[in-house]
Structure formats: C-alpha cells, structure tokens
C-alpha cells in the first residue's frame, strides 16, 4: 500500500519553513519515492501548504478535494505522498472525520510538533494579531473556550491515532536543521535539512497588542504597516503574567501527563533553561478587550466536537 505522511503542524512550530523546504525539495523527495502534493488549489494557491484540504473539510466538500489529491498523486507516478497543513492540528474532530477514508488508500503516518501550551498560545495570538485576524487582547484570547480546547494535545493525537501511526515530538529549536530537521527525522526521510530557517518570526508583545487594538477599532488595513515596521525588533519575551501562565499550565497538566504516558512527549517546566522558554517582556500587552473584538481565523470553527 502507498504511504502518506501527513504533517499537521502544529501552528508556530516552524511550519512555514517546513512547507517551503518540502515544496523546494520536490526533486530530492522524488528520488526517495515521495511526492509533495500540489499546493496550487484555492484558497491560497501561492502558499506551499495544503490549505485547500483544510478549507474543503471546514466547508463540507471533502469529496472533491480527496479526488484532486488522489489524481495529483497518480499523475506524479511516485509511490508515496506527503501533505502538510497546520490547520489539521485543531480539535475539529467532526469536521476532520472524513479523513479516515485516507486509510483506505494509504498507510498513513501523522507527524506533529508541539510547544508547551503557554508558549504556543501566546505565539499563536501574536501571529493572529500580525495577520489582522484578531482584535482580542492576550488575556481575553487565553480565556476563550476554543483557545483552551487547543491545549489538549493528547485528544488531538488520540483522534489521529484511531487510523494513523503517530510520530510526534516536542518542538526543539535547537535540533540540527531546526523544525525541518525534526520533521524529516520523525518522518524517516534521510535528507539534509540544511541550515536552520526562521521564515515567520513573531512580533513583540507590544507590537502584537498594537495590531490587535487596530483590528479592534476597525483599522485592520494599518496592521501590515505596523507588522512591517516591527519586523526583527524584539520578537522574544512574553506579555503573559506569571499568574496566568501558572493557571494555564495547571489546567494543561492532566492532559500533558497523558501525552507523556501515551505519546512520550514531555515539556520542560517554566523555570527550566531552554531556547524555547519565554522571557519577561519589558512592557506588558494592554488588557482591554471591548465586546467588538474579532475572532482569529482558526478560532471561527468554535466547538465542533
């Protein structure tokens, strides 16, 4: 049976760099018998990821997308297939249920990287702010039910484990080759990842909060200007209070214990030294969040289970 590697992210674990690498090394992958599926279908035909798959699932038209994926794979005349879309790491289990059918065509392996929940959620909030996709303050974003559901990594992997082999690990920016190197190793692809890439750096907490405020006040067209001016200026640091961090990690602890037991994924405690640990930012993000705040682009699925 043909093999399929499905890279599901998660968000903010080097996915942009991974997808650009995979798209840029189709020839090298082909020498090993792997086809990186076509990424030129809407809604984002210029991005080297399979956003068409995620969109089709969300809109309930998966059948046509599956046919397009299978036709593209057949046309490649290569035995095995690779797809990548970080939206598939969402806990949208009912929407993603049609993907079980892939197991009829492929020996399916799901590859995923995870960051500790407090780091992930703040980083993802900054990305949504940078894209003008949310007007929520960090505190408000962290209190939303959909945001909290995203902390249950064990449930996400449980869904995929019902019909796929799981190859998952803690995101390690110090891994040789960075996130690209990690994914290649997890997937068993013996290729040189090359130098570490950082394709999608985060905004600083203050810049992200400013972008959120602009979006909140219907000034989203100014967000790209702020993001461009803030590029490369202090993306490290954290705008999250120690109390909020402690509360999030306490809530995530039972799921993380199960994640470690079943999938072997362990996160460092907040006080452990490490390159992926957040550091206090000199200025905390504003905490106002009027009722008109917008929701993030991956938050609009809501509670789908």
Residue pairs with C-beta under 8 A, 6 or more apart in sequence:
1 105
1 106
1 107
2 73
2 79
2 80
2 81
2 105
2 106
2 107
3 79
3 80
3 81
3 106
3 107
3 108
3 109
4 80
4 81
4 82
4 83
4 102
4 105
4 106
4 107
4 108
4 109
5 34
5 80
5 81
5 82
5 83
5 109
5 111
5 187
5 189
6 82
6 83
6 84
6 88
6 102
6 108
6 109
6 110
6 111
6 164
7 15
7 18
7 22
7 82
7 83
7 84
7 85
7 110
7 111
7 112
7 183
7 187
8 85
8 86
8 88
8 89
8 110
8 111
8 112
8 160
9 15
9 85
9 86
9 87
9 88
9 89
9 112
9 113
10 86
10 89
10 112
10 113
10 114
10 115
10 120
10 153
11 86
11 89
11 120
11 123
11 124
11 127
11 298
12 115
12 120
12 123
12 124
12 127
12 202
13 86
13 113
13 114
13 115
13 171
13 179
14 113
14 171
14 173
14 178
14 179
14 180
14 182
14 197
14 198
14 199
15 49
15 84
15 86
15 179
15 200
16 199
16 200
17 178
17 179
17 180
17 197
17 198
17 199
17 200
18 84
18 179
18 180
18 183
19 39
19 47
19 48
19 49
19 84
20 48
20 197
20 199
21 180
21 193
21 194
21 197
22 29
22 36
22 48
22 82
22 84
23 36
23 39
23 48
24 48
25 36
25 191
26 35
26 36
28 191
29 35
29 36
29 82
29 189
29 191
30 76
30 78
32 189
32 190
32 191
33 78
33 79
33 80
34 78
34 80
34 81
34 82
34 189
35 72
35 73
35 76
35 78
35 80
35 81
35 82
36 82
36 84
37 50
37 69
37 72
37 73
37 81
37 82
37 83
38 72
39 45
39 47
39 48
39 49
39 50
39 51
39 52
41 52
41 65
41 68
42 52
42 55
43 51
43 52
43 55
44 51
44 52
49 84
49 85
49 86
50 83
50 84
50 85
51 85
51 87
52 65
52 68
53 65
53 69
53 83
53 85
53 88
54 85
54 87
54 88
56 62
56 64
56 65
57 65
57 92
57 95
57 96
57 98
57 99
58 92
58 95
58 301
60 95
62 98
62 99
63 98
66 98
66 101
66 102
69 81
69 83
70 105
73 81
81 106
82 187
87 298
88 96
88 99
89 112
89 156
90 96
90 150
90 156
90 298
90 301
91 149
91 150
91 152
91 155
91 156
91 159
91 304
91 305
92 301
92 304
92 305
93 159
93 304
93 305
94 304
94 305
95 301
95 304
96 159
99 163
100 162
100 163
102 108
102 163
103 163
103 164
107 165
108 163
108 164
108 165
109 164
109 165
109 166
109 167
109 187
110 157
110 160
110 164
110 165
110 166
110 167
110 168
111 167
111 168
111 183
111 186
111 187
112 156
112 157
112 166
112 167
112 168
112 169
113 168
113 169
113 170
113 171
113 179
113 182
113 183
114 120
114 153
114 168
114 169
114 170
114 171
114 259
114 265
114 267
115 123
115 170
115 171
115 276
116 170
116 249
116 267
116 268
116 270
116 276
117 150
117 151
117 153
117 248
117 249
117 252
117 256
118 240
118 245
118 248
118 249
118 252
118 270
118 278
119 276
119 277
119 278
120 150
121 141
121 142
121 147
121 150
121 151
121 248
122 138
122 205
122 238
122 239
122 240
122 278
123 202
124 296
125 134
125 136
125 138
125 141
125 142
125 208
125 296
126 202
126 203
126 205
126 208
127 200
127 202
128 134
128 141
128 296
128 297
128 298
128 299
129 203
129 208
129 209
129 211
129 212
129 215
129 223
130 202
130 203
130 208
130 211
130 223
130 227
131 223
131 297
132 211
132 214
132 215
132 220
132 223
132 224
133 215
133 294
133 295
133 296
133 297
134 141
134 212
134 215
134 293
134 294
134 295
134 296
134 299
135 212
135 213
135 215
135 216
135 217
135 289
135 292
135 293
135 294
136 144
136 212
136 216
136 289
136 293
136 294
136 295
136 296
137 209
137 212
137 285
137 286
137 287
137 288
137 289
137 293
138 205
138 208
138 209
138 239
138 240
138 285
138 287
139 244
139 287
139 289
140 287
140 289
140 293
141 147
141 296
142 148
142 240
142 244
142 248
144 299
145 303
146 299
146 301
146 302
146 303
147 299
148 251
149 303
151 248
151 251
151 252
151 255
152 252
152 255
153 255
153 256
153 259
153 265
154 255
154 256
154 258
154 259
154 262
154 263
155 255
157 166
157 168
157 259
157 262
157 263
158 262
160 166
166 263
167 186
167 187
167 188
168 186
168 263
168 265
169 182
169 186
169 265
170 265
170 266
170 267
171 179
171 182
171 276
172 182
172 276
173 179
173 196
173 275
173 276
174 275
175 181
175 182
175 185
176 193
177 184
177 192
177 193
177 194
177 195
177 196
178 193
178 196
178 197
178 198
179 197
180 193
180 194
180 196
180 197
181 193
181 196
184 190
184 191
184 193
201 231
201 232
201 235
202 208
202 235
203 211
203 227
203 230
203 235
204 230
204 233
204 234
204 235
204 236
204 237
204 281
205 237
205 238
205 239
205 281
205 283
205 284
205 285
206 239
206 281
206 283
206 285
207 226
207 227
207 230
207 233
207 234
208 239
208 285
209 239
209 285
209 286
210 226
211 223
211 226
211 227
212 285
212 293
213 286
214 220
214 222
214 223
214 226
215 223
215 294
216 289
216 290
216 292
216 293
216 294
234 281
236 279
237 278
237 279
237 280
237 281
237 282
238 245
238 278
238 279
238 280
238 281
239 281
239 283
239 284
239 285
240 278
241 284
245 270
245 278
246 270
249 270
256 267
259 265
260 266
268 274
268 276
268 277
270 277
270 278
